[in-house]
Amino acid sequence: MVGNVPEELREPFYTDQYAQEHLKPPVERLLLAADIYCRAWSHALATPPAATPTAPPRPEPPPQDLGALLALLAARGVPPTLQGVPVRPQDLQQRPIRM
């Protein structure tokens, strides 16, 4: 599996001159991109809507951005929160990343 991971992403942290760890910029860019979360949703969490007697189930299209993903999670009853406050798309785009 490691062979499929690009070299710059294999070790996600670097240590600065003050001995503090930071995320490498390529990792930070990847984590700030909506695409990875939307793809993860479509591969791991999405389930087709229930079939009706006259129509077979249709796969749900993946969300296209962070706002759509957060709305979809909220609609499914699993809204992401941070210290009890709902997460907003802006929260997921902050630098440095709030982990």
N, CA, C and O of each residue as an XYZ file, in Angstrom:
396
protein
N       0.821     -1.188      0.000
C       0.000      0.000      0.000
C       0.868      1.256      0.000
O       0.495      2.260     -0.606
N       2.010      1.216      0.664
C       2.895      2.374      0.728
C       3.360      2.754     -0.670
O       3.603      3.931     -0.936
N       3.488      1.781     -1.567
C       3.930      2.059     -2.925
C       2.983      2.967     -3.682
O       3.399      3.644     -4.622
N       1.719      2.995     -3.292
C       0.734      3.845     -3.959
C       0.735      5.271     -3.424
O       0.112      6.150     -4.019
N       1.417      5.515     -2.320
C       1.440      6.840     -1.700
C       2.602      7.639     -2.279
O       3.745      7.183     -2.240
N       2.319      8.842     -2.823
C       3.423      9.653     -3.353
C       4.475      9.924     -2.279
O       4.157     10.040     -1.095
N       5.713     10.023     -2.705
C       6.845     10.208     -1.792
C       6.630     11.373     -0.834
O       6.908     11.250      0.359
N       6.137     12.507     -1.341
C       5.987     13.697     -0.493
C       4.894     13.564      0.562
O       4.798     14.395      1.465
N       4.065     12.517      0.452
C       2.997     12.306      1.428
C       3.296     11.172      2.408
O       2.539     10.969      3.357
N       4.362     10.445      2.200
C       4.657      9.290      3.057
C       4.963      9.699      4.489
O       4.492      9.050      5.423
N       5.716     10.724      4.678
C       5.977     11.256      6.019
C       5.318     12.634      6.066
O       5.848     13.588      5.497
N       4.165     12.753      6.739
C       3.383     13.991      6.660
C       3.934     15.172      7.455
O       3.490     16.302      7.247
N       4.885     14.945      8.356
C       5.371     16.033      9.206
C       6.830     16.351      8.931
O       7.592     15.506      8.461
N       7.201     17.579      9.231
C       8.610     17.968      9.250
C       8.849     18.739     10.534
O       7.912     19.264     11.135
N      10.103     18.807     10.953
C      10.475     19.508     12.175
C      11.243     20.763     11.796
O      12.195     20.707     11.017
N      10.826     21.901     12.352
C      11.494     23.165     12.032
C      12.718     23.372     12.929
O      13.053     22.520     13.752
N      13.372     24.515     12.755
C      14.597     24.805     13.506
C      14.350     24.945     15.004
O      15.299     24.931     15.788
N      13.082     25.082     15.414
C      12.753     25.199     16.836
C      12.242     23.878     17.409
O      11.690     23.845     18.508
N      12.430     22.793     16.659
C      12.028     21.441     17.055
C      10.513     21.291     17.180
O      10.035     20.473     17.966
N       9.756     22.073     16.411
C       8.302     21.938     16.385
C       7.897     21.205     15.111
O       8.432     21.459     14.032
N       6.943     20.292     15.260
C       6.456     19.548     14.105
C       5.380     20.345     13.386
O       4.562     21.014     14.017
N       5.389     20.267     12.061
C       4.393     20.915     11.207
C       4.012     19.945     10.098
O       4.792     19.068      9.726
N       2.801     20.115      9.576
C       2.408     19.346      8.405
C       3.175     19.854      7.198
O       3.388     21.058      7.055
N       3.587     18.951      6.337
C       4.228     19.360      5.091
C       3.181     20.041      4.201
O       2.015     19.648      4.217
N       3.577     21.045      3.434
C       2.617     21.751      2.571
C       1.803     20.850      1.645
O       0.605     21.094      1.504
N       2.376     19.815      0.996
C       1.522     18.965      0.148
C       0.420     18.249      0.936
O      -0.688     18.064      0.433
N       0.729     17.854      2.161
C      -0.272     17.189      2.999
C      -1.352     18.188      3.392
O      -2.541     17.872      3.352
N      -0.941     19.385      3.768
C      -1.901     20.421      4.135
C      -2.825     20.750      2.963
O      -4.033     20.892      3.150
N      -2.268     20.872      1.760
C      -3.096     21.160      0.582
C      -4.109     20.047      0.356
O      -5.269     20.313      0.041
N      -3.679     18.814      0.516
C      -4.577     17.679      0.320
C      -5.707     17.698      1.349
O      -6.865     17.462      1.001
N      -5.382     17.974      2.602
C      -6.396     17.988      3.655
C      -7.343     19.182      3.536
O      -8.462     19.129      4.046
N      -6.918     20.245      2.879
C      -7.773     21.407      2.697
C      -8.636     21.309      1.446
O      -9.509     22.152      1.240
N      -8.414     20.312      0.617
C      -9.166     20.150     -0.618
C     -10.461     19.382     -0.349
O     -10.453     18.346      0.316
N     -11.547     19.893     -0.862
C     -12.844     19.229     -0.670
C     -12.904     17.897     -1.396
O     -13.633     17.000     -0.974
N     -12.161     17.754     -2.465
C     -12.231     16.555     -3.292
C     -11.998     15.279     -2.499
O     -12.716     14.297     -2.689
N     -11.016     15.275     -1.621
C     -10.707     14.054     -0.879
C     -11.871     13.637      0.029
O     -12.155     12.446      0.160
N     -12.537     14.595      0.647
C     -13.652     14.279      1.540
C     -14.879     13.838      0.750
O     -15.592     12.923      1.163
N     -15.121     14.480     -0.372
C     -16.256     14.101     -1.205
C     -16.055     12.706     -1.804
O     -16.997     11.918     -1.885
N     -14.831     12.412     -2.218
C     -14.546     11.074     -2.735
C     -14.667     10.034     -1.634
O     -15.193      8.945     -1.868
N     -14.191     10.352     -0.445
C     -14.308      9.411      0.675
C     -15.776      9.122      0.968
O     -16.156      7.978      1.219
N     -16.598     10.173      0.934
C     -18.035      9.979      1.160
C     -18.597      9.016      0.123
O     -19.288      8.060      0.475
N     -18.309      9.258     -1.139
C     -18.909      8.441     -2.188
C     -18.433      6.998     -2.122
O     -19.170      6.091     -2.510
N     -17.217      6.766     -1.640
C     -16.696      5.397     -1.581
C     -17.049      4.673     -0.291
O     -17.274      3.463     -0.310
N     -17.103      5.378      0.814
C     -17.228      4.690      2.093
C     -18.575      4.860      2.779
O     -19.060      3.919      3.407
N     -19.180      6.010      2.680
C     -20.352      6.272      3.503
C     -21.668      6.288      2.753
O     -22.712      6.027      3.351
N     -21.652      6.581      1.486
C     -22.904      6.744      0.747
C     -23.638      5.422      0.620
O     -23.043      4.379      0.349
N     -24.913      5.492      0.818
C     -25.776      4.347      0.570
C     -26.889      4.825     -0.334
O     -27.374      5.945     -0.168
N     -27.305      4.014     -1.280
C     -28.367      4.463     -2.175
C     -29.671      4.669     -1.411
O     -29.934      3.971     -0.432
N     -30.484      5.621     -1.853
C     -31.794      5.808     -1.213
C     -32.617      4.528     -1.317
O     -32.394      3.698     -2.199
N     -33.556      4.386     -0.412
C     -34.395      3.184     -0.395
C     -35.167      3.065     -1.704
O     -35.625      4.056     -2.272
N     -35.296      1.837     -2.159
C     -36.025      1.593     -3.399
C     -37.522      1.674     -3.140
O     -38.007      1.270     -2.083
N     -38.234      2.191     -4.104
C     -39.695      2.176     -4.040
C     -40.158      0.966     -4.837
O     -39.378      0.403     -5.604
N     -41.402      0.559     -4.673
C     -41.862     -0.628     -5.414
C     -41.735     -0.473     -6.929
O     -41.572     -1.467     -7.636
N     -41.808      0.755     -7.435
C     -41.777      0.946     -8.885
C     -40.411      1.363     -9.413
O     -40.189      1.340    -10.623
N     -39.492      1.742     -8.527
C     -38.183      2.220     -8.998
C     -37.061      1.547     -8.227
O     -37.124      1.435     -7.003
N     -36.037      1.098     -8.936
C     -34.886      0.508     -8.241
C     -34.069      1.608     -7.554
O     -34.193      2.782     -7.902
N     -33.244      1.234     -6.591
C     -32.420      2.250     -5.924
C     -31.427      2.871     -6.907
O     -30.883      2.188     -7.774
N     -31.201      4.173     -6.757
C     -30.228      4.875     -7.595
C     -29.078      5.318     -6.702
O     -29.307      5.768     -5.579
N     -27.846      5.199     -7.185
C     -26.733      5.705     -6.382
C     -26.840      7.221     -6.235
O     -27.206      7.931     -7.173
N     -26.522      7.683     -5.072
C     -26.570      9.118     -4.789
C     -25.301      9.768     -5.333
O     -24.207      9.249     -5.109
N     -25.419     10.897     -6.045
C     -24.195     11.539     -6.533
C     -23.368     12.058     -5.367
O     -23.927     12.498     -4.363
N     -22.036     12.013     -5.483
C     -21.207     12.509     -4.383
C     -21.336     14.024     -4.265
O     -21.601     14.699     -5.260
N     -21.155     14.563     -3.069
C     -21.179     16.020     -2.902
C     -20.033     16.641     -3.687
O     -18.998     16.008     -3.895
N     -20.221     17.887     -4.122
C     -19.234     18.539     -4.973
C     -18.299     19.483     -4.231
O     -17.258     19.867     -4.765
N     -18.655     19.862     -3.009
C     -17.794     20.764     -2.245
C     -18.022     20.540     -0.761
O     -18.869     19.738     -0.369
N     -17.260     21.253      0.064
C     -17.352     21.050      1.516
C     -18.735     21.415      2.061
O     -19.252     20.728      2.942
N     -19.328     22.477      1.550
C     -20.665     22.871      2.010
C     -21.689     21.781      1.745
O     -22.510     21.465      2.606
N     -21.637     21.206      0.547
C     -22.571     20.134      0.194
C     -22.317     18.893      1.043
O     -23.259     18.215      1.453
N     -21.051     18.595      1.307
C     -20.732     17.443      2.143
C     -21.246     17.634      3.568
O     -21.835     16.717      4.141
N     -21.030     18.811      4.141
C     -21.517     19.073      5.501
C     -23.037     19.014      5.556
O     -23.600     18.492      6.518
N     -23.713     19.547      4.529
C     -25.172     19.489      4.489
C     -25.650     18.041      4.390
O     -26.630     17.665      5.033
N     -24.965     17.235      3.592
C     -25.333     15.829      3.447
C     -25.151     15.074      4.761
O     -26.006     14.279      5.151
N     -24.036     15.328      5.440
C     -23.821     14.689      6.741
C     -24.890     15.103      7.748
O     -25.382     14.272      8.511
N     -25.248     16.382      7.750
C     -26.300     16.859      8.659
C     -27.634     16.200      8.327
O     -28.379     15.811      9.226
N     -27.935     16.074      7.037
C     -29.190     15.440      6.626
C     -29.234     13.969      7.029
O     -30.307     13.423      7.284
N     -28.072     13.332      7.084
C     -28.000     11.924      7.490
C     -27.953     11.764      9.008
O     -27.905     10.641      9.509
N     -27.968     12.874      9.740
C     -27.989     12.797     11.197
C     -26.629     12.701     11.846
O     -26.537     12.356     13.024
N     -25.561     12.997     11.109
C     -24.205     12.956     11.668
C     -23.463     14.269     11.366
O     -22.412     14.264     10.726
N     -24.025     15.386     11.834
C     -23.356     16.655     11.544
C     -22.044     16.770     12.307
O     -22.023     16.571     13.522
N     -20.942     17.088     11.615
C     -19.677     17.266     12.326
C     -19.739     18.479     13.248
O     -20.268     19.525     12.874
N     -19.199     18.333     14.449
C     -19.154     19.445     15.396
C     -17.752     19.563     15.962
O     -16.985     18.601     15.981
N     -17.441     20.750     16.416
C     -16.181     21.004     17.103
C     -16.535     21.694     18.403
O     -17.003     22.832     18.400
N     -16.317     21.016     19.507
C     -16.674     21.511     20.831
C     -18.150     21.909     20.893
O     -18.508     22.937     21.468
N     -18.998     21.071     20.289
C     -20.437     21.275     20.335
C     -20.985     22.271     19.324
O     -22.196     22.484     19.276
N     -20.138     22.880     18.526
C     -20.572     23.863     17.527
C     -20.473     23.225     16.144
O     -19.450     22.622     15.819
N     -21.524     23.347     15.318
C     -21.454     22.744     13.975
C     -20.270     23.286     13.173
O     -19.968     24.478     13.211
N     -19.614     22.388     12.453
C     -18.487     22.763     11.609
C     -19.020     23.431     10.340
O     -19.988     22.965      9.739
N     -18.373     24.529      9.943
C     -18.746     25.254      8.720
C     -17.670     25.012      7.661
O     -16.542     24.660      8.005
N     -17.996     25.193      6.389
C     -16.972     25.023      5.348
C     -15.742     25.892      5.600
O     -14.622     25.464      5.318
N     -15.927     27.092      6.119
C     -14.799     27.986      6.396
C     -13.863     27.380      7.444
O     -12.651     27.591      7.397
N     -14.432     26.628      8.387
C     -13.617     25.996      9.428
C     -12.654     24.970      8.834
O     -11.575     24.735      9.378
N     -13.049     24.365      7.722
C     -12.241     23.322      7.111
C     -11.208     23.882      6.141
O     -10.460     23.123      5.525
N     -11.163     25.192      6.004
C     -10.229     25.807      5.076
C      -9.205     26.696      5.791
O      -8.455     27.424      5.141
N      -9.174     26.639      7.111
C      -8.250     27.470      7.877
C      -6.840     26.931      7.787
O      -6.611     25.723      7.719
N      -5.897     27.865      7.790
C      -4.478     27.515      7.845
C      -3.883     28.203      9.039
O      -4.098     29.404      9.207
N      -3.146     27.513      9.877
C      -2.909     26.079      9.826
C      -4.195     25.305     10.122
O      -5.138     25.828     10.715
N      -4.200     24.068      9.697
C      -5.376     23.218      9.872
C      -5.640     23.017     11.362
O      -4.725     22.744     12.139
N      -6.896     23.156     11.738
C      -7.294     22.892     13.124
C      -7.592     21.416     13.241
O      -8.564     20.932     12.663
N      -6.767     20.689     13.984
C      -6.977     19.247     14.114
C      -7.598     18.956     15.440
O      -7.861     17.796     15.757
